[in-house]
Amino acid sequence: MLSKEQVLDIRKDFKYLDIKENLVYFDNAATTQKPLQVVDSLKDYYEKENGNPHRGAHYLAIKATDAYEESRDKVAKFINATSNEVVFLRNATEALNLVAYSWALNNLTENDEILISILEHHSNLVTWQFVARKTGAKLKYLYLDDNMQITDEEFENKLTSNTKLLAITAASNVVGTMPNVKEFIKKAKAKNKDVVTVIDAAQFAPHHKVDVKDLDCDFLVFSGHKMLSAMGIGVLYGKEEMLNSIDPFLYGGDMIEYVYEDKSTFLDSPARFEAGTQNVGGAKSLAAAIDYIEKIGIDNIYEYESALTAYAYEKMEKLSYIDIYTTKNEHRSPVLAFNFKEAHPHDVASILDNYGIAVRSGHHCAQPLHRNLGINFSCRASFAFYNTFEEIDYFIEHLEDVRRLMGIES
Ligand SMILES: Cc1ncc(COP(=O)(O)O)c(C=O)c1O
C-alpha cells in the first residue's frame, strides 16, 4: 500500500492544499483536484503547441495533431483498446448521448428491452428514458439487496431474450457498489447475442484498472476531470466495427470524407464522431493524468483509497446519530454516503465547510436511487489517493460540531 511518506510526497503536487490551512477536499467523485504535472501539460500545450489539429501543413498545426493523437494512443493503451476505438468527447454524459442518438434511436424498437440499474447516475438513466420514449422500447431496472448489491438472481430475473441494451455503471457515485459487470455482460450475451452493452466507468476508471477487451463490452464511457485531467475531455470507447457501423452524432468539419452539394460521406472512427475543432489541450491533460496515475500505479491507488474508505466507514459506523448508505462490501468505490438522523444534508455540508471540509450534499444526480433508499438527499464524502487518514480523523471529529451547532441534544 502507498506509505504515508509517498502520500505526503504526492500531496506536494497538489497546489489546492496551499490555498488555506485545513482544506480537506472530500468531493473527489464530483471532480478531482489536478496535480502540477497536469496543469503544466495544459500550459505547455497552449504556450508551445497550439494549432488547429488535422487541418494544417504548418509546424504548429502538426504539433497540435501530434499532441492530440499521442494522447489518444495513451488512453487506448490505458484501457487496452486500439486508438481507432477511442473517441474524444466532452465527458461521460456526451459519450452516453452519442450511443443513444447514433445507435439506440436507430436500432431499438417496441419489442426491445433496455436494462439498467437503480444505481445509475442520471446521465445513464434519463438518456435511456428518452430513448425508451422515442422507440417504444421498455426500460427495466435492476434493484439492490440490503447491502446495495445487484444479486445474480435479480440479474437473471430481469434479463430476457428481448434485452437489446444493457447499460450499467461499473461503480456507483453514491453507495460505492461495483457490480460484476464482466459477468453481467457475459450472461447478457449468452441470452441474446445481439445485445449491446454500455458500461459507465465514470466512477470506476479513476480507481481501478479498465480492460475493455477483458470486459468484452461494446461501449464504455468515462470523464477525464474525475481522474485528474482538465474539464471538457471525456472518452467513448466502442468496438471498432460497432463505431464504424453507426451514424455520426454531430456533423461538420473534420469528420467528412467527401462533401457534394446534395450528400456527403464520412470518415471512420474516431474522426467520424469528432466534428469541429477538437479539445487538444484537454486530451493532452488527460494523457498527463494517465502518466501520473501510472507512475503511482492504479492498483496502489485502489488499495490505498479502499483503506481510506474502510477507515472512514468504521469510524462513522460507531456514530449512532448517522445513517450510512454505502455498501458494506469492501470492494467498492471510495464514496461514503450518509445522513445525520436529525439534520438536513445541506446544513451538514455548510457547517463542515466552516472547518474547511468539502463534502457534497444533495441527490448527486441519482434521484431514483435516493428515492429507492427512502430518502431525498444525502451527504457524500468521496476520497482520492492524495487524501490522508489524518484528514478523515479531522472530518470525523467535526461531525460532532455539526450536532452542537444545530443544537441537537446528545
Ligand atoms: C457514475 C457517473 N456516471 C456519469 C457521470 C457523468 O459525468 P460527467 O458529468 O463528467 O459527464 C457521473 C458524474 O458524477 C457519475 O458519477
The ligand as an SDF file (V2000), in Angstrom:
LIG
                    3D

 16 16  0  0  0  0  0  0  0  0999 V2000
  -21.4610    7.2800  -12.2630 C   0  0  0  0  0  0  0  0  0  0  0  0
  -21.4210    8.5480  -13.0720 C   0  0  0  0  0  0  0  0  0  0  0  0
  -21.7120    8.4990  -14.3670 N   0  0  0  0  0  0  0  0  0  0  0  0
  -21.6860    9.5810  -15.1520 C   0  0  0  0  0  0  0  0  0  0  0  0
  -21.3600   10.8050  -14.6280 C   0  0  0  0  0  0  0  0  0  0  0  0
  -21.3630   11.9910  -15.5270 C   0  0  0  0  0  0  0  0  0  0  0  0
  -20.1010   12.5540  -15.6140 O   0  0  0  0  0  0  0  0  0  0  0  0
  -19.9120   13.9370  -16.3840 P   0  0  0  0  0  0  0  0  0  0  0  0
  -20.7370   14.9400  -15.6460 O   0  0  0  0  0  0  0  0  0  0  0  0
  -18.4560   14.1980  -16.2970 O   0  0  0  0  0  0  0  0  0  0  0  0
  -20.3940   13.7100  -17.7660 O   0  0  0  0  0  0  0  0  0  0  0  0
  -21.0520   10.9250  -13.2790 C   0  0  0  0  0  0  0  0  0  0  0  0
  -20.7340   12.2280  -12.6790 C   0  0  0  0  0  0  0  0  0  0  0  0
  -20.7830   12.4240  -11.4930 O   0  0  0  0  0  0  0  0  0  0  0  0
  -21.0770    9.7530  -12.4820 C   0  0  0  0  0  0  0  0  0  0  0  0
  -20.7870    9.8100  -11.1760 O   0  0  0  0  0  0  0  0  0  0  0  0
  1  2  1  0
  2  3  1  0
  2 15  2  0
  3  4  2  0
  4  5  1  0
  5  6  1  0
  5 12  2  0
  6  7  1  0
  7  8  1  0
  8  9  2  0
  8 10  1  0
  8 11  1  0
 12 13  1  0
 12 15  1  0
 13 14  2  0
 15 16  1  0
M  END
$$$$
